[in-house]
Amino acid sequence: MELGWTITGVGMLVVFSFLVLIVIVMNIMSSVVLKYFPEKEVPVKQNKGKMDNLAEIAAAVAAVQAYSKSS
Amino acid sequence: MGNLSESLIELWHTTGIYGFLQPGMEGQIGGWGNFVMIMVGFLLLFLAINKGFEPLLLVPIGIGAILSNIPYAGIADHLSFTFHHIDAVNHIYTLESMSGGFIGMFYDFGVSSGLFPLIIFMGVGAMTDFGPLLANPKTLLLGAAAQFGIFIALLGTLALELIPGFSFVDGTPVESILNVAGSIGIIGGADGPTSIYVTSRLAPHYLGAIAVAAYSYMALVPVIQPPIMKALTSKKERLIKMEQLRHVTKTEKIIFPMTVLFLCILLLPSATPLLGALMFGNLAKECGVVDRLSHTMENALMNIVTIMLGLSVGSKMQAEKFLNLTTLGILALGLIAFSVGTTAGVLLAKLMNKLSKKHPINPLIGAAGVSAVPMAARVANKVGLDEDHENFLLMHAMGPNVAGVIGSAVAAGVLLALVPIMAG
């Protein structure tokens, strides 16, 4: 029975301290990662749809106009 | 004619009816007890199919219980080998034959060896998203508090042993009572694979009863937990809304499994089989370059092992081992362990809520600290929704829930390291 109390005490102590340690390490890890390795903004994927074609055409037209105006 | 009637009588002696009518013997064959256990098997199937109770577990377990109690079929017979002696001087033997029932072989290769629980853990790792935990690391503590049940059940076992006439170690001379107590306690971890792993290491004689208890209570989480959760919290606390979790980057998710594993290597190597398998699965999922492996782990491999593990666990529901007083003791202690774990989780969550005014914590998520992923988190979510049907706690409860898996693996590591030394 005494052994049981010992195991209980040691067991809960170890479980708690191990998880507290993980919490601390996690916090450090997260702050380091967030500071030095921030996630790159993932560019929004362009859909190959009608809208894109229109946008491309508009861009092309604008470029041509700009070119012809400048010249 | 004589031959014919003799043959018929011989055949009659191999029927199930004849087998059930025999007095129950030590071993596998005969007795009304087998019939009772077959009926229990059908009851499990009914619960699984008609009531939808954990069908993925209970269908294989139910069938396992039915098949292994069939008289004369020997489906759960353990492996036995016969060897041919070829060189008496140098003790060289060759394997002549190998026999055993098919479920008995599953059991020997996967459960006794401790192999299946580890494979399941890989699958669990590949399915688990530690994101909610990384977003709110302090919920790890809830997963620690809920392990209190393990040690209460351990103490309970030792206390029961003091009652004269009731002993867990009678007839099983191999293990010390501490080994048995540790194995019964681990039921409170609410984690089937961990229970099986620890018991196969500490007290293999009790594997059957403990596996059945652990899996039954996991299926009963939605029944056991809500009354405790409601009794311990006020309506106001149950209504607490938690903040939206922050976004967790992919880098964090990749580093996390390796960090936990590394800490474990440094401090608690006895927990590394379990945590190593878990973190391997999780790394495979998060790293993004071995999707084929992680898909296999969480689907095909996990399903295959679940089938074999379920049948093996069911096969331990054998009459002569199951219908006795110590099994009832184990079931009672398992229930206590489970309830104490839930209580401890909720109470710590209440305390944490009192201490952190800025970031409120709904105490209901504390109950999810007893692993049982994802059932316990769903229960916390459901109890929360009962009060306020717009308060979704699921993601918040997943944090303590997966912390519970780590917590019970750590507790298992402590038991595996301490008990054999203390039992001397």
Interface residues (C-beta under 8 A of the other chain):
Chain A: M1 L3 G4 W5 T6 I7 T8 V10 G11 M12 V14 V15 F16 F18 L19 V20 L21 I22 V23 V25 M26 N27 M29 S30 V33 L34 F37 P38 E39
Chain B: L134 P137 K138 L140 L141 G143 A144 Q147 F148 I150 F151 I152 L154 L155 L158 A159 L162 L178 A181 G182 V248 T249 K250 T251 E252 I255 F256 T259 V260 L263 L267 L268 A403 I406 G407 V410 A411 V414 L415 L418 V419 M422 A423
